[in-house]
């Protein structure tokens, strides 16, 4: 099964690749086409994307205290302590690392970090310093 455009965007995002300037590194784009046409590999990818989406959903609750919310009525909100949030981020990094291995490209950024884009090292074939995470 070929990946949907939404899944392609998620793969790029979790691996830290920008959605613009895709022509600068065709490795990931070509690999997504190959993996998408392999039923077993695409099934693994969809499972990983689902796990990452669950982590993202769990982390969204951690933004409530810093968003200036004083009261919520009729809504169940579970807030995570700092350690639990870090464990979720570490777990997300592990899944991103597996995605990186499956697609054979280095992690170009840390979506569970605070650093933002890692620059254009990914486009020059340089291995990201984040590739050892996980």
LONU-595055 format. One line per 2 residues: number of its first residue (from 1); their letters; for each residue x, y negated, z negated of N, C-alpha, C. Coordinates in steps of 0.2 Angstrom, whole numbers. Example, Ala and Ser with C-alpha at 12.3 -4.5 7.8 and 13.67 -1.06 7.14 Angstrom:
REM LONU-595055
1 = as = 66/28/-39/62/22/-39/66/16/-39  64/11/-35/68/5/-36/64/0/-39
//
This chain:
REM LONU-595055
1 = xx = 4/6/0/0/0/0/4/-6/0  3/-11/4/7/-17/4/4/-21/-2
3 = xx = 9/-25/-4/7/-30/-10/3/-36/-7  -2/-38/-12/-6/-44/-10/-1/-50/-11
5 = xx = -3/-56/-8/1/-62/-9/1/-64/-16  -4/-62/-20/-3/-64/-28/2/-59/-31
7 = xx = 2/-53/-29/7/-49/-32/14/-51/-30  15/-53/-23/21/-55/-21/24/-61/-25
9 = xx = 19/-66/-26/21/-72/-30/23/-70/-37  19/-65/-40/21/-62/-47/28/-59/-47
11 = xx = 29/-55/-42/36/-52/-42/41/-57/-42  41/-62/-37/46/-68/-37/46/-71/-43
13 = xx = 41/-73/-46/41/-77/-53/44/-73/-58  42/-66/-59/45/-63/-65/53/-61/-64
15 = xx = 55/-61/-57/62/-60/-56/66/-67/-56  62/-72/-56/65/-79/-57/67/-82/-50
17 = xx = 64/-80/-45/65/-83/-38/60/-88/-37  62/-93/-34/57/-99/-32/53/-97/-27
19 = xx = 47/-99/-26/42/-98/-21/43/-102/-15  48/-106/-15/50/-110/-9/57/-108/-7
21 = xx = 59/-110/-1/66/-108/2/67/-100/2  62/-97/3/62/-89/3/67/-87/9
23 = xx = 68/-91/14/73/-89/19/80/-89/16  82/-92/11/89/-92/8/91/-86/6
25 = xx = 87/-81/4/89/-75/1/84/-70/4  85/-67/10/80/-62/12/80/-55/9
27 = xx = 85/-54/5/85/-47/1/78/-46/-2  76/-50/-6/70/-49/-10/64/-48/-6
29 = xx = 63/-53/-1/58/-52/4/57/-46/7  63/-44/10/63/-37/14/62/-31/9
31 = xx = 65/-32/3/64/-26/-2/56/-26/-4  53/-31/-5/46/-31/-7/42/-28/-1
33 = xx = 44/-29/5/40/-25/10/41/-18/10  47/-16/9/49/-9/9/46/-5/3
35 = xx = 46/-8/-3/43/-6/-9/36/-5/-9  33/-11/-6/26/-11/-5/23/-6/0
37 = xx = 27/-3/4/25/2/8/26/9/6  30/10/0/31/16/-3/26/17/-9
39 = xx = 21/22/-8/16/22/-13/18/23/-20  23/27/-21/26/28/-28/29/22/-31
41 = xx = 34/19/-27/37/13/-30/32/7/-31  27/7/-26/22/1/-27/18/2/-33
43 = xx = 16/9/-34/13/10/-40/16/8/-47  23/10/-47/27/8/-53/27/0/-53
45 = xx = 28/-3/-48/28/-11/-48/21/-13/-51  16/-11/-48/9/-13/-51/8/-12/-58
47 = xx = 11/-6/-61/11/-5/-68/15/-10/-72  21/-11/-69/25/-16/-72/22/-23/-73
49 = xx = 19/-25/-67/16/-32/-67/10/-32/-72  7/-26/-73/1/-26/-77/4/-27/-85
51 = xx = 9/-24/-86/12/-24/-93/15/-31/-94  18/-35/-89/20/-41/-90/14/-46/-90
53 = xx = 9/-45/-87/3/-49/-88/0/-49/-95  0/-43/-98/-2/-42/-105/2/-46/-110
55 = xx = 9/-46/-108/13/-49/-113/12/-57/-112  11/-59/-106/9/-66/-105/3/-68/-108
57 = xx = -2/-64/-108/-8/-65/-111/-7/-66/-119  -3/-61/-122/-2/-61/-129/2/-68/-131
59 = xx = 6/-70/-127/10/-76/-128/6/-82/-128  1/-82/-124/-3/-88/-123/-6/-91/-130
61 = xx = -7/-86/-134/-10/-88/-141/-5/-91/-145  2/-91/-143/7/-94/-147/7/-102/-146
63 = xx = 4/-104/-141/4/-111/-139/-1/-115/-143  -6/-112/-146/-11/-115/-149/-9/-120/-155
65 = xx = -4/-118/-159/-2/-122/-165/2/-128/-162  5/-128/-157/9/-134/-155/5/-138/-150
67 = xx = -1/-136/-148/-5/-140/-144/-10/-145/-147  -9/-145/-154/-13/-150/-158/-20/-148/-159
69 = xx = -21/-142/-159/-28/-139/-161/-29/-139/-168  -34/-142/-171/-35/-142/-178/-40/-137/-180
71 = xx = -45/-135/-176/-50/-130/-177/-53/-127/-171  -55/-121/-171/-58/-118/-166/-64/-114/-169
73 = xx = -70/-115/-166/-75/-111/-169/-78/-107/-164  -80/-101/-166/-83/-96/-161/-77/-92/-157
75 = xx = -71/-93/-158/-66/-90/-154/-61/-86/-159  -60/-80/-157/-55/-76/-161/-48/-78/-158
77 = xx = -43/-80/-162/-37/-82/-160/-32/-79/-165  -27/-75/-162/-22/-72/-166/-15/-75/-165
79 = xx = -13/-78/-170/-6/-82/-169/-1/-77/-171  5/-78/-167/11/-74/-169/16/-78/-173
81 = xx = 19/-74/-177/25/-77/-180/31/-78/-175  36/-81/-177/41/-82/-173/45/-76/-171
83 = xx = 45/-71/-175/49/-65/-174/44/-61/-169  38/-61/-170/33/-57/-165/34/-60/-158
85 = xx = 34/-66/-158/35/-70/-151/41/-68/-148  47/-68/-152/53/-66/-149/53/-59/-147
87 = xx = 50/-54/-151/49/-47/-149/45/-46/-142  40/-50/-141/36/-50/-135/40/-53/-129
89 = xx = 44/-58/-130/49/-61/-125/54/-55/-123  57/-52/-128/62/-47/-127/59/-41/-123
91 = xx = 53/-39/-125/49/-34/-121/48/-36/-114  46/-42/-113/45/-45/-106/51/-45/-102
93 = xx = 57/-47/-105/63/-46/-102/65/-39/-100  63/-34/-104/65/-27/-102/61/-25/-96
95 = xx = 54/-27/-96/50/-26/-90/53/-29/-84  55/-36/-84/58/-39/-79/65/-36/-76
97 = xx = 69/-33/-81/75/-30/-79/73/-23/-75  68/-20/-77/66/-14/-73/63/-16/-66
99 = xx = 60/-21/-66/58/-24/-59/64/-26/-55  69/-29/-58/75/-30/-55/78/-24/-52
101 = xx = 79/-19/-56/82/-13/-54/78/-9/-48  71/-9/-49/67/-6/-44/68/-10/-37
103 = xx = 69/-16/-37/69/-20/-31/77/-21/-29  81/-19/-33/88/-20/-31/91/-27/-30
105 = xx = 88/-31/-34/90/-38/-34/92/-41/-41  96/-45/-42/98/-48/-49/92/-52/-51
107 = xx = 92/-53/-57/87/-58/-60/90/-65/-59  86/-69/-56/88/-76/-54/86/-81/-59
109 = xx = 82/-79/-64/80/-83/-69/77/-79/-75  76/-83/-81/73/-79/-87/66/-82/-88
111 = xx = 61/-79/-86/54/-82/-86/52/-82/-94  55/-78/-98/53/-78/-105/58/-82/-109
113 = xx = 62/-86/-106/67/-91/-109/64/-98/-109  69/-102/-110/67/-110/-110/72/-113/-105
115 = xx = 76/-110/-101/81/-113/-97/78/-115/-90  73/-113/-88/70/-115/-81/74/-111/-76
117 = xx = 75/-114/-70/78/-112/-65/86/-111/-66  88/-105/-63/95/-104/-64/99/-107/-59
119 = xx = 96/-111/-54/100/-115/-49/100/-110/-43  104/-111/-38/104/-108/-32/110/-102/-32
121 = xx = 112/-100/-37/117/-94/-37/114/-88/-34  107/-87/-35/104/-82/-32/104/-82/-24
123 = xx = 104/-88/-21/104/-88/-14/111/-87/-11  116/-87/-15/123/-86/-13/126/-79/-15
125 = xx = 121/-75/-17/123/-68/-18/126/-67/-25  127/-72/-29/130/-72/-35/125/-68/-40
127 = xx = 128/-64/-44/124/-61/-50/123/-65/-55  116/-66/-57/114/-70/-62/117/-68/-69
129 = xx = 118/-73/-73/121/-71/-80/115/-68/-84  109/-69/-82/103/-66/-85/103/-58/-84
131 = xx = 106/-56/-79/105/-49/-76/107/-44/-82  111/-46/-87/113/-41/-92/107/-41/-98
133 = xx = 102/-45/-97/97/-45/-102/93/-39/-101  90/-37/-107/85/-31/-106/87/-26/-110
//
